[in-house]
């Protein structure tokens, strides 16, 4: 299948699922597309053994193989998704909550990895299969990055406090990069490729990737704004921002830095007070509309592919039991990591646990976790961990994503009533 045929198939399916969702489920389009792609995949899996003359899974598997979701997301679409998300963040609110965002993105991610690794290592033997502790750490790194970007728009419509929206978005954008960096270290330790590497070397590598990526993104973002200051053409604005997102991501990866963190910082530059002097109101509005469209199309395609990836999974009794065990563990771990990483904030201003509740239930896992799980080296441990990771991701997107509005209204009733 050539590239244009593949793209046409993906866009046709995503459009069809979106229309079905609009006329039936009427849930957020990304979640609706995920549900219908899951149902389609399950239907194919059920019918396939009933029609032995035809392999119904051959075409979707060939499509998934041609796309290669881990490479397509982690080395391609991620740069555009993160840049689009970063542009929506209120930098003033983010600056005011910078300590909380930093604590959640770095300390919270590390704590989530540690807590889930220990919990899984203790629980798995009771389910009939002991998993090495290093691989339990890998499981923790896969499920640590959150993806609440899909609910940020809903939170804005509910009228939740701007600083809380900034914490939500800032954490989701930065901990993707932090999670990918930690995964690269831990998978090397688990497979034995990084034997003999000391803690100091790991810390230096992390600082180079994270801090280096941040500095690179700040530099490229500032250069792009300086270039755009000299003209007033919305088409050039869009082309330059596209070049900034993809170029920053590529340069960071070539230099051994975190492309995810670099492109987030570059995107945040477009929300600074300096950027307001670069774009007039019309140009900024057109740029935001273009990036919103890019973000929505890529998110729909990503969620559809996540639904089809179930065709790559062979469920077993252990994986089903492990998934049912890890789902509540992941929620509990999320709550503990948020609590301990931002404990000084809670001690000063607890707000009756409302922020903790929102951040815990809104800690959705998404495409990053699925891509990291699919990128595990082939073997028995991949066959065990991949279904668990996939089950947790699907649960958080569908169950937590669909109930997030209800949770937000319950925790913030006065604000919710004003939005009605």
HELIX and SHEET records of a PDB file:
HELIX    1   1 UNK A    3  UNK A   23  1                                  21    
HELIX    2   2 UNK A   29  UNK A   48  1                                  20    
HELIX    3   3 UNK A   57  UNK A   67  1                                  11    
HELIX    4   4 UNK A   69  UNK A   72  1                                   4    
HELIX    5   5 UNK A   73  UNK A   77  3                                   5    
HELIX    6   6 UNK A   78  UNK A   87  1                                  10    
HELIX    7   7 UNK A   91  UNK A   96  1                                   6    
HELIX    8   8 UNK A   98  UNK A  102  1                                   5    
HELIX    9   9 UNK A  103  UNK A  108  3                                   6    
HELIX   10  10 UNK A  109  UNK A  124  1                                  16    
HELIX   11  11 UNK A  125  UNK A  127  5                                   3    
HELIX   12  12 UNK A  133  UNK A  144  1                                  12    
HELIX   13  13 UNK A  149  UNK A  158  1                                  10    
HELIX   14  14 UNK A  162  UNK A  191  1                                  30    
HELIX   15  15 UNK A  199  UNK A  228  1                                  30    
HELIX   16  16 UNK A  234  UNK A  254  1                                  21    
HELIX   17  17 UNK A  259  UNK A  268  1                                  10    
HELIX   18  18 UNK A  269  UNK A  271  5                                   3    
HELIX   19  19 UNK A  273  UNK A  278  1                                   6    
HELIX   20  20 UNK A  281  UNK A  308  1                                  28    
HELIX   21  21 UNK A  309  UNK A  312  5                                   4    
HELIX   22  22 UNK A  317  UNK A  341  1                                  25    
HELIX   23  23 UNK A  343  UNK A  348  1                                   6    
HELIX   24  24 UNK A  351  UNK A  353  5                                   3    
HELIX   25  25 UNK A  354  UNK A  361  1                                   8    
HELIX   26  26 UNK A  367  UNK A  374  1                                   8    
HELIX   27  27 UNK A  380  UNK A  395  1                                  16    
HELIX   28  28 UNK A  396  UNK A  400  3                                   5    
HELIX   29  29 UNK A  401  UNK A  411  1                                  11    
HELIX   30  30 UNK A  413  UNK A  419  1                                   7    
END                                                                             
